[in-house]
Amino acid sequence: MAITALLIYLVGLAVAFGLRTWLQLRRTGSSGFHGISGEPGSLRWWAGISFVAALVLGLTALALAAVDVAARPSGSTVDAAGLVGLVLALVGFAGVLAAQTGMGSSWRIGVKETERTELVTGGLFALVRNPIFTAMVVAQLGLTLMVPTWLSVAALVYLAAAVEMQVRLIEEPYLLATHGGSYAGYAAVTGRFIPGVGRRDEATLRAG
C-alpha cells in the first residue's frame, strides 16, 4: 500500500505541477510560476516556504514507509481505511486537475502583485474559493489513510496549516487588491475551502 501511495503522490505532483506548468507555457507563453512572494523572513515568505515544505514532508513520509524505514500497517491485507484512502487520494488529485483546468490561463503558482488575471468563479470555484487547495488536502488525507504513520499524519497537519497560511496571507490579500469589490462579493457568498464555511463579510473586506 505504501508503494501504491508513493506512486500516486509522484504522478499527482508530476501532473499537477510539471505537466500543468508545461501546458501553461505552451498555451500562454508563461509558465505561470511566480515562486515564493514576500521579503525573505516575512510572514508571506514563510507561508510560501511552509507550503513547499509540506509537499516535501508528504513525499518523505511515503518514501520512508515504502522502504520500511517508517512503520506501516502490519500485514499485507488492504483494510477498509486503506481502500477509502485510495479513493480519496484519487478523487483529490482529480479535483486538483479539474480546478486547475477550470482556471484556464489564470492559473498561477504563487502571486505577482503587479499582475492582473481574470477572477475565476465558475465550475468548482462556484462551490469554494480555493478548490485546488481543498483537493490537495483531500488527497493528502487519503494518502495518510493508506499509509497511517506518524510522519504521514504530521504531513497532513502541516499541509493543512500551510494551505491556511498561503490563502490568508498571500492569495486572499492579492485577490482583494487586484479585483476589489468583485472578489469581496464573491468571498461573501462562497466558502473558503468547504461550501458555505469561511465566507467573508463583504463590507469588512471592502473597508479593509
N, C-alpha and C positions, 0 to 999 in steps of 0.2 A: 504493500500500500504506500510506503514511503517513496519508493521509486516512481510509482504512478503519480503521486502528488508532486514530486520534483519535476517530472516531465511536463505535467500540466502547467506548473508555475513557469518553467523555462519557455515553453511555447507561448504561454499567455503574455509574458513580458516581451518576447521577441516580436509578437504580432502587434500588441498594443502600443509599443514604443518604437521598435525598429521598423516594422512594415508600415505602420501608420506615418512615421516621420518621412519615410521614403515616398509614400504616396502623396503626402502633402507637398513635398519638394517638387515632385513631378508635375502636380496639378497647378501649383501656385507660384513656383519658383522660390518659395521659402520653406524651410524645414519646419517652421512653427516652434522651434526650440529656442527659448529665451533664457534658459538656465535659472540660476538662483538669484532672486532680486534682493535689493536692500544692501546697505553697507555691511561689510563683514563685522560680525559681532552684534548686529542689531536683531531685534525680535523677528523681523521679516526674514532676515538671513538665516537665523536659527530655524525658523519654520520650514524653509526650503531644505536645509540640511537634514532636518528631522524626517522629512518625507522620504528623501533618498535613503537615509539610514534605515528607515522602517522597511523599505523594499529589500535592502541588503540583508537585514536581520531575518526577514521571512525566507529568503533564499538560503541563508546559512542554516536555519532551523531544519529545513527539509533535507539539505545536503548532508548534514551531520547524522540525521536519522537514517538516511539512505545507506550510509556506510557504517551503521551500527555504533557510532560514537555517542549519539543521544539515544535515550531509551525510547523504544517503540512499543506499541501494544503487543502483548505476548501472544504467541500462536499465529498460525497462518490463515485462520478463518476471518473473512471480512464480516465485521459485525454491522448492525443496523446504523450506528452512528457514522461508521466509515462510508456506508452507501449514501447516507444523507449528505455527508460532507462532499462526496464525489459529485453529487447532483448540484449542490450549492456552488462548488468551485467552477463547474462548467457553466452554470447559469450566470455566475458572477462575471466570468471573463467574457461570456457572450454579451452581457449587459454593457461591459466596458466598450466593446467593439461597436455595439449598436449606438451607444451615446456618442462615441467619437465620430461615427459616420453621420449621425444627426447634426453634428456641429458644422459639417462641411468645411469651408475654407476658414471658419472662425476658430477651428481647433488650434490650441497652443499648449506648450509645456512651459509653465512659468508665465510671467507677465512683463510687458514693456509699457511703462506708464504713458509714453507718447503715442502708442499705437491704438487705433480705434477699429474694432471689428464689430460685426453685426451681433446684436443681442439675440441669442437663440432661446426661444421659449416654447417651441413645439416639440412633438414627439415625447421622448422620455423627460425632456425638460419641462413639459407641462405638468408632470407629476411631482418632481423635485427639482431644486435649483442646481444640484450637484450630482447627477446620476452616475457620472463616471466614478466619483469617489465612493458613492454608495455601493456600486457594483464591485469595486475593489475590496471593500471591507467584507462584503458578502463572500467573495472568492476566498479571501484570507480565512474567514470563519470556516468555510468548507474545508480548506486545506488543514486547518487546525483540528477539525473533527476527524479527518483522515489520518493525521499524524499528531495525536494529542500528547506532545511533550511539553515540559515547562518552557522550553525555548520557543516553541511554536505559539503557545499561549501568550508569551511575552511579545512576540512579533505581532500578534493580533491586537493586543492592547496598545502597543506603540504605534501601529499603523492608524488606529482609530484616533489616538491623540494627535498624531502628526497631521492627519486629514483635517481635524478641527482647527489646528493652528494655521494650516495652509489656507483654509477657507476664510476664517475670521480675520486673519492678519494680512492676507495678500489678495485673495480672489475678490471678496466682497468689497473692500475699500476701492479696489481698482475698478470694478464694475460700476459702483455707485459714482465714482468720479468721472467715468467715461460716459455712462448712459443716463446719469441723473434721475429724473422723475420716472423714466421708463423702467429702470431697474427697481426703483423704490416701489412702484406699483406692482411689478412682478413679484418682488420679495414679500409683499403684503398678502398675497393670495397663494403662494407656493411654499411648501415646506423646504427646509434646508437639505436634509438627507432622507427624511421619511415624509410621505404625503401628509400635509396638514400640521406637521410638527416643525417648529422653528421659523414660523412666519414672522416677518419683521413689521413693526409699526411704520406705516408709510410716512406719517407726519414727522416721526422721530428721525427717520432716515433722511428725509429732505432737509430737516433742520441741521442734522449733523454734517 
